[in-house]
Amino acid sequence: MEQNIVHDRISELPEVLRQHILSFLSTKQVVQSTLLSTAWKHVWITFPILRFDRIFFPTKWHSQEVKRKKPNLHKFVKKTLQIRKEKRLPINNFTLTDCWVEEKSVFCVYCWILFVFESDVQELDLDFGFCGYLQYFPLLQPVLIAKSLTVLTLRSLKLDSTSVKGDFDINLPSLKQLSLTLVYTDDQIIQNLLAGCPVIEYINFESCHGFKSIKLAEVAKLMTFRVKDNNCCMTLELAASNLSCLSIFQNLQSELSLLPFKNLKELNLHSSEETDKWLALHDHLSGFPLLETLRLNPSFQTKTIEISCHHLKTLELSYKCKMAEVKIDAPKLCRFSFCYLGGYIKSFSLNALALSYAFYGLLPFLDSYNLLNDENIELLSKLNNTKLLKLLIPSIKVLLAIVLSFNDL
């Protein structure tokens, strides 16, 4: 009688490959893998990626059950780091999401972060959500002088002049990606932070508080810059000749000159204030010979939107107010999205010979009469030769009216 033998080929893989497999799993799943064999237990102990994130630390700390579990979770983190400290094992990637830091656990959290930096961490992600007895969790100064750090992501932290004391020079010589979300900071710290990142490639500031300006001197390697919903009408000064992606999703105190960005490939603009950068956008676009993607979302009334860009491949427009005229000259355009949020368009012209995908969206609360005027039907007719045309419409009644209107063309 033949005996069926299940052969474990995965456990025979080199440790580097097994660690690569574990990198796609959550920490909880990685720990569960140790039950397979002693070989997998060793893989976990030497695993250089530690993610104590929202899967590991549940976010609903008002639950009594979760509060009872948290001390055990903290003990597990402490034990995990202690083993790596004793064996002098590296930590390449460290994520900590603790949405309710109590006063008695602050010291432990600080110790964890300090040890991680002693292990020459390369990627650090800290998120403290609602910080319990603190409004913002103060960031440790050693984070700002970590020579090994390449990726830094901070959420719900305090990073201002009161938390960085004395003549402290921020020095992050290897940092390539910086992302701040819901961080309380100030102009001086932002200035020093950017000056201390000579090889930065990606910058993102979202929903931050306390600062009003960003002044960035020439950074040769900066490729992506993004600001969104920060709690101020800020002043923005950028000098980044190699910038390829610029995203501005908020109001600016003064006009941002787009002319220096000759290598720009993607431009995203969203503003509720009428400024020259919108009204004379076609003048700027002529200076972007590499621009392929353009997304515009102005929420103010304007007379004319004129877009002329011969290399443009993707164009997304969303408008909430009245426009008299829209002119689009983009012969290489492949994807076009137009979201109509109210008002009317008196004239619409489109030159896009290579168009393969088009989307036309209409808000559900707009009435049929305003939607089905001659101008809108004319706009749809110019998308009739598109290979794939998608419509977002409020009702079957409007759909039937559109179909009948096309038959009359």
C-alpha positions as CSV (number, residue, x, y, z in Angstrom):
1,M,0.0,0.0,0.0
2,E,1.5,3.3,-1.1
3,Q,1.7,6.0,1.4
4,N,0.9,9.6,0.3
5,I,3.6,12.0,1.4
6,V,3.1,15.7,1.3
7,H,6.4,17.3,0.4
8,D,7.0,20.8,1.7
9,R,8.9,22.4,-1.1
10,I,8.4,26.0,0.1
11,S,10.4,25.3,3.3
12,E,13.3,24.2,1.2
13,L,13.5,27.6,-0.5
14,P,16.4,29.8,0.4
15,E,15.7,32.1,3.4
16,V,15.9,35.2,1.3
17,L,13.0,33.9,-0.9
18,R,10.9,32.9,2.1
19,Q,11.4,36.4,3.6
20,H,10.3,37.9,0.3
21,I,7.1,35.8,0.4
22,L,6.4,37.0,4.0
23,S,6.9,40.6,2.9
24,F,3.5,40.5,1.3
25,L,1.7,39.4,4.5
26,S,0.6,41.2,7.6
27,T,2.6,40.8,10.8
28,K,-0.2,38.6,12.2
29,Q,0.0,36.2,9.2
30,V,3.8,36.2,9.4
31,V,3.7,35.1,13.0
32,Q,1.2,32.4,12.1
33,S,3.7,31.0,9.6
34,T,6.0,30.0,12.5
35,L,3.6,27.2,13.3
36,L,4.6,25.5,10.0
37,S,8.1,24.4,11.2
38,T,11.1,25.5,13.1
39,A,12.6,26.7,9.8
40,W,9.7,29.2,9.4
41,K,10.2,30.3,13.0
42,H,13.8,31.2,12.2
43,V,12.6,33.1,9.2
44,W,10.3,35.2,11.4
45,I,13.0,36.0,13.9
46,T,15.3,37.2,11.2
47,F,12.6,38.9,9.2
48,P,13.7,42.6,8.6
49,I,10.2,44.0,8.1
50,L,8.1,44.7,11.1
51,R,4.6,46.1,10.6
52,F,2.6,46.8,13.7
53,D,-0.1,48.6,11.8
54,R,-3.9,49.0,11.9
55,I,-4.3,45.2,11.4
56,F,-2.1,44.5,14.4
57,F,-3.3,47.4,16.5
58,P,-7.1,47.8,16.1
59,T,-8.2,51.4,15.8
60,K,-11.4,51.3,18.0
61,W,-9.8,51.7,21.4
62,H,-13.1,52.7,23.0
63,S,-13.9,48.9,23.0
64,Q,-13.2,47.4,26.4
65,E,-12.2,44.1,24.8
66,V,-9.6,45.8,22.7
67,K,-8.3,47.8,25.7
68,R,-7.7,44.6,27.6
69,K,-5.7,43.2,24.7
70,K,-3.5,46.2,24.2
71,P,-1.0,45.4,27.0
72,N,-0.4,42.0,25.5
73,L,0.1,43.6,22.1
74,H,2.7,46.0,23.6
75,K,4.5,43.1,25.3
76,F,4.7,41.3,21.9
77,V,6.2,44.3,20.3
78,K,8.7,44.7,23.1
79,K,9.7,41.0,23.0
80,T,10.0,41.1,19.2
81,L,12.4,44.0,19.3
82,Q,14.3,42.6,22.3
83,I,15.1,39.4,20.3
84,R,16.4,41.4,17.4
85,K,18.5,43.5,19.8
86,E,20.1,40.5,21.5
87,K,20.9,38.9,18.1
88,R,21.9,42.2,16.5
89,L,19.6,41.6,13.6
90,P,18.8,44.4,11.1
91,I,15.4,46.1,10.7
92,N,14.9,47.5,7.2
93,N,11.2,48.5,7.5
94,F,9.4,49.5,10.6
95,T,5.7,50.5,10.8
96,L,4.0,51.5,14.1
97,T,0.3,52.5,14.2
98,D,-0.9,53.1,17.7
99,C,-4.1,55.1,17.8
100,W,-4.3,55.6,21.5
101,V,-1.0,56.2,23.3
102,E,-1.6,56.4,27.0
103,E,0.8,58.3,29.3
104,K,2.2,55.2,30.8
105,S,3.1,53.7,27.5
106,V,4.9,56.8,25.9
107,F,8.3,55.8,27.3
108,C,7.9,52.3,25.8
109,V,7.1,53.7,22.4
110,Y,10.1,56.1,22.5
111,C,12.3,53.1,23.4
112,W,11.0,51.1,20.5
113,I,11.7,54.0,18.0
114,L,15.2,54.5,19.4
115,F,16.1,50.9,19.1
116,V,14.8,50.8,15.5
117,F,17.2,53.6,14.6
118,E,20.1,51.7,16.3
119,S,19.3,49.0,13.8
120,D,19.8,51.3,10.8
121,V,16.2,51.3,9.7
122,Q,15.6,52.3,6.1
123,E,11.9,52.8,6.0
124,L,9.9,54.3,8.9
125,D,6.1,54.7,9.1
126,L,4.7,56.2,12.3
127,D,1.0,56.9,12.9
128,F,-0.4,57.8,16.3
129,G,-4.0,58.7,15.3
130,F,-5.8,60.1,18.4
131,C,-3.0,60.3,20.9
132,G,-5.1,59.9,24.1
133,Y,-3.9,62.4,26.7
134,L,-1.7,64.3,24.1
135,Q,-3.1,66.3,21.2
136,Y,-0.1,65.4,19.1
137,F,2.6,62.8,19.8
138,P,6.0,64.6,19.9
139,L,8.5,63.3,17.4
140,L,11.9,62.2,18.7
141,Q,14.9,64.2,17.4
142,P,17.0,61.2,16.5
143,V,14.4,60.5,13.7
144,L,15.7,63.7,12.0
145,I,19.3,62.7,11.9
146,A,19.0,59.1,10.7
147,K,21.6,58.6,8.1
148,S,20.2,55.2,7.0
149,L,16.6,56.5,6.5
150,T,15.3,56.4,2.9
151,V,11.5,56.6,3.4
152,L,9.8,58.6,6.2
153,T,6.0,58.6,6.7
154,L,4.6,60.5,9.6
155,R,0.9,60.8,10.7
156,S,-0.7,62.6,13.6
157,L,2.6,63.8,15.2
158,K,4.0,67.1,16.5
159,L,7.0,68.4,14.7
160,D,7.6,72.0,15.5
161,S,10.2,74.3,17.2
162,T,9.1,73.3,20.7
163,S,9.8,69.6,20.0
164,V,13.1,70.3,18.2
165,K,15.1,72.3,20.7
166,G,18.3,74.2,20.5
167,D,20.6,74.6,17.5
168,F,19.6,71.3,16.0
169,D,20.5,70.6,12.4
170,I,18.2,68.2,10.6
171,N,20.3,65.8,8.5
172,L,18.7,63.1,6.5
173,P,21.3,62.5,3.8
174,S,19.7,59.3,2.3
175,L,16.0,60.3,2.5
176,K,14.2,59.9,-0.8
177,Q,10.5,59.9,0.2
178,L,8.9,62.2,2.8
179,S,5.2,62.2,3.6
180,L,3.5,64.2,6.4
181,T,-0.2,63.8,7.1
182,L,-2.1,65.5,10.0
183,V,1.3,66.7,11.4
184,Y,1.5,69.9,13.5
185,T,4.6,71.8,12.4
186,D,5.8,75.4,11.6
187,D,7.5,77.3,8.8
188,Q,11.0,77.1,10.3
189,I,10.9,73.3,10.8
190,I,9.6,72.7,7.3
191,Q,12.4,74.9,5.9
192,N,15.0,73.1,7.9
193,L,13.6,69.7,7.1
194,L,13.6,70.3,3.3
195,A,17.1,71.7,3.5
196,G,18.3,68.6,5.3
197,C,17.2,66.2,2.5
198,P,19.6,66.7,-0.4
199,V,18.5,63.6,-2.4
200,I,14.8,63.9,-1.8
201,E,12.6,62.5,-4.7
202,Y,9.1,62.5,-3.3
203,I,7.4,65.1,-1.0
204,N,3.8,65.0,0.2
205,F,2.1,67.3,2.8
206,E,-1.5,66.6,3.5
207,S,-4.0,68.0,6.1
208,C,-1.1,69.5,8.1
209,H,-1.4,72.4,10.6
210,G,0.7,75.2,11.8
211,F,2.8,76.2,8.8
212,K,2.0,78.7,6.1
213,S,4.8,78.6,3.5
214,I,7.0,76.1,1.7
215,K,10.2,77.4,0.2
216,L,12.3,74.7,-1.6
217,A,15.6,75.6,-3.1
218,E,16.9,73.7,-6.1
219,V,16.7,69.9,-5.5
220,A,18.0,68.1,-8.5
221,K,16.4,64.8,-7.8
222,L,12.9,65.9,-6.7
223,M,10.4,64.1,-9.0
224,T,7.1,64.4,-7.2
225,F,5.6,67.2,-5.1
226,R,2.1,67.1,-3.6
227,V,0.2,69.4,-1.2
228,K,-3.4,68.7,-0.3
229,D,-6.0,70.2,2.2
230,N,-3.4,71.8,4.5
231,N,-5.0,74.1,7.1
232,C,-3.9,77.4,5.5
233,C,-3.8,79.4,2.3
234,M,-0.1,78.8,1.8
235,T,2.8,80.4,-0.1
236,L,4.6,78.0,-2.3
237,E,8.0,78.5,-3.8
238,L,9.6,75.6,-5.7
239,A,12.8,75.3,-7.6
240,A,13.0,71.8,-9.0
241,S,14.0,71.6,-12.6
242,N,13.6,67.8,-12.8
243,L,10.1,67.7,-11.3
244,S,7.9,65.3,-13.3
245,C,4.7,65.3,-11.1
246,L,3.1,68.4,-9.4
247,S,-0.2,68.1,-7.5
248,I,-1.8,71.1,-5.8
249,F,-5.1,70.4,-4.1
250,Q,-5.6,73.6,-2.1
251,N,-5.7,77.4,-2.3
252,L,-2.4,79.3,-2.6
253,Q,-1.8,82.8,-1.2
254,S,0.0,83.8,-4.4
255,E,0.3,82.5,-7.9
256,L,2.8,79.7,-8.4
257,S,5.0,80.1,-11.4
258,L,4.9,76.9,-13.4
259,L,7.5,77.9,-16.0
260,P,10.6,76.4,-14.3
261,F,9.2,72.9,-14.5
262,K,10.2,72.0,-18.1
263,N,10.3,68.2,-17.4
264,L,6.8,68.1,-16.0
265,K,4.8,65.0,-17.1
266,E,1.8,65.1,-14.8
267,L,0.0,68.2,-13.5
268,N,-2.9,68.1,-11.0
269,L,-4.6,71.4,-9.9
270,H,-7.6,71.9,-7.7
271,S,-8.5,75.3,-6.3
272,S,-11.6,77.3,-5.2
273,E,-9.9,80.7,-5.9
274,E,-9.7,82.3,-9.3
275,T,-6.1,83.1,-10.1
276,D,-4.0,83.7,-13.2
277,K,-2.7,80.2,-13.2
278,W,-6.2,79.1,-14.2
279,L,-7.2,81.9,-16.6
280,A,-3.9,81.8,-18.5
281,L,-3.3,78.1,-18.2
282,H,-2.8,77.7,-22.0
283,D,0.1,80.1,-21.8
284,H,1.9,77.8,-19.3
285,L,1.1,74.5,-21.1
286,S,3.1,75.6,-24.1
287,G,6.2,75.4,-21.8
288,F,5.7,71.8,-20.9
289,P,6.9,69.7,-23.9
290,L,6.7,66.4,-21.9
291,L,3.3,66.9,-20.3
292,E,1.2,63.7,-20.7
293,T,-1.4,63.9,-17.8
294,L,-3.5,66.9,-16.8
295,R,-6.2,67.0,-14.1
296,L,-8.1,70.3,-13.4
297,N,-10.8,70.9,-10.8
298,P,-11.5,74.6,-10.4
299,S,-14.6,75.4,-8.3
300,F,-15.1,79.0,-9.4
301,Q,-16.8,80.7,-12.3
302,T,-14.6,81.4,-15.3
303,K,-15.2,82.5,-18.9
304,T,-12.8,80.4,-20.8
305,I,-10.7,77.3,-20.3
306,E,-8.3,76.8,-23.1
307,I,-6.0,73.8,-23.2
308,S,-3.5,73.3,-26.0
309,C,-0.9,70.6,-25.6
310,H,0.3,68.4,-28.4
311,H,1.8,65.7,-26.2
312,L,-1.1,65.3,-23.8
313,K,-2.4,61.8,-23.4
314,T,-4.8,62.0,-20.4
315,L,-7.1,64.9,-19.5
316,E,-9.5,65.0,-16.6
317,L,-11.8,68.0,-16.1
318,S,-14.3,68.6,-13.2
319,Y,-16.2,71.9,-13.0
320,K,-18.8,73.1,-10.5
321,C,-19.6,76.6,-12.0
322,K,-20.6,78.2,-15.3
323,M,-18.2,78.4,-18.2
324,A,-18.7,80.2,-21.5
325,E,-16.2,78.4,-23.6
326,V,-14.0,75.3,-23.5
327,K,-11.3,74.7,-26.1
328,I,-9.2,71.6,-26.2
329,D,-6.4,71.0,-28.7
330,A,-4.7,67.8,-27.9
331,P,-4.2,65.6,-31.0
332,K,-2.5,62.8,-29.1
333,L,-5.1,62.6,-26.4
334,C,-6.1,59.0,-25.6
335,R,-8.2,59.3,-22.4
336,F,-10.7,62.2,-21.7
337,S,-12.8,62.5,-18.6
338,F,-15.3,65.4,-18.1
339,C,-17.4,65.6,-14.9
340,Y,-20.2,68.2,-15.2
341,L,-21.2,69.5,-11.8
342,G,-23.6,72.4,-12.7
343,G,-24.1,75.5,-14.7
344,Y,-23.7,75.4,-18.5
345,I,-21.2,75.4,-21.3
346,K,-21.9,77.8,-24.2
347,S,-19.3,76.4,-26.6
348,F,-17.1,73.2,-26.5
349,S,-14.4,72.4,-29.1
350,L,-12.3,69.2,-29.0
351,N,-9.4,68.2,-31.3
352,A,-8.4,64.7,-30.2
353,L,-7.8,62.5,-33.1
354,A,-6.5,59.5,-31.1
355,L,-9.2,59.4,-28.4
356,S,-9.8,55.8,-27.3
357,Y,-11.6,56.4,-23.9
358,A,-14.0,59.1,-22.8
359,F,-16.1,59.5,-19.7
360,Y,-18.9,62.1,-19.3
361,G,-20.4,62.4,-15.8
362,L,-23.5,64.2,-14.7
363,L,-24.5,64.7,-11.1
364,P,-27.8,63.0,-10.0
365,F,-29.4,66.1,-8.5
366,L,-29.2,68.1,-11.7
367,D,-32.6,68.3,-13.5
368,S,-33.1,67.0,-17.0
369,Y,-33.8,70.4,-18.5
370,N,-30.4,71.8,-17.7
371,L,-28.6,68.6,-18.6
372,L,-30.2,68.2,-22.1
373,N,-29.6,71.6,-23.5
374,D,-28.1,71.9,-27.0
375,E,-24.6,72.6,-25.7
376,N,-24.4,69.3,-23.7
377,I,-25.8,67.3,-26.6
378,E,-23.2,68.9,-28.9
379,L,-20.4,68.0,-26.4
380,L,-21.6,64.4,-26.4
381,S,-21.7,64.3,-30.2
382,K,-18.0,65.2,-30.3
383,L,-17.3,62.1,-28.2
384,N,-19.4,59.8,-30.5
385,N,-16.4,58.4,-32.4
386,T,-14.5,57.3,-29.2
387,K,-13.8,53.6,-29.0
388,L,-15.1,53.4,-25.5
389,L,-17.6,56.0,-24.1
390,K,-18.8,55.8,-20.5
391,L,-21.7,57.9,-19.2
392,L,-22.7,58.6,-15.6
393,I,-26.2,59.8,-15.7
394,P,-28.9,60.5,-13.0
395,S,-31.8,58.6,-14.5
396,I,-33.2,56.4,-17.3
397,K,-35.2,59.3,-18.5
398,V,-32.1,61.3,-19.2
399,L,-30.5,58.3,-20.9
400,L,-33.5,57.9,-23.3
401,A,-33.4,61.6,-24.0
402,I,-29.7,61.4,-24.9
403,V,-30.2,58.4,-27.2
404,L,-33.1,60.2,-29.0
405,S,-31.0,63.3,-29.3
406,F,-28.1,61.3,-30.9
407,N,-30.6,59.8,-33.4
408,D,-31.5,63.3,-34.5
409,L,-27.9,64.4,-35.1
